[in-house]
Amino acid sequence: MNERKDIIIIEDDSVVSDLVSDIVLSAGFKPVAFESGHQGLVHLNENKNRTALVYIDFMLPNLDAHCLISLAKAIDKNIPLLICS
């Protein structure tokens, strides 16, 4: 059985997060949404082998996007990142 790959969504706006989740689901991936960059990084660290991409909101309140990008790449240097604002 093929398990769908995760796409981690790190977005503090619930409307945007829901919209991105719907798009991800319709594309055949499993959306895993977090309001916090820290939570998203924990999930990535625990599930890097089944994560296809990380969507990052550039304007997060508690973690600078540049820092989040560096930390995500430290977990998996090959993980694709999609940065949106």
Rosetta blueprint (number, residue, H / E / L):
1 M L
2 N L
3 E L
4 R L
5 K L
6 D E
7 I E
8 I E
9 I E
10 I E
11 E L
12 D L
13 D L
14 S H
15 V H
16 V H
17 S H
18 D H
19 L H
20 V H
21 S H
22 D H
23 I H
24 V H
25 L H
26 S H
27 A L
28 G L
29 F L
30 K E
31 P E
32 V E
33 A E
34 F E
35 E L
36 S L
37 G H
38 H H
39 Q H
40 G H
41 L H
42 V H
43 H H
44 L H
45 N H
46 E H
47 N H
48 K H
49 N H
50 R H
51 T E
52 A E
53 L E
54 V E
55 Y E
56 I E
57 D E
58 F L
59 M L
60 L L
61 P L
62 N L
63 L L
64 D L
65 A H
66 H H
67 C H
68 L H
69 I H
70 S H
71 L H
72 A H
73 K H
74 A H
75 I H
76 D L
77 K L
78 N L
79 I L
80 P L
81 L E
82 L E
83 I E
84 C E
85 S L
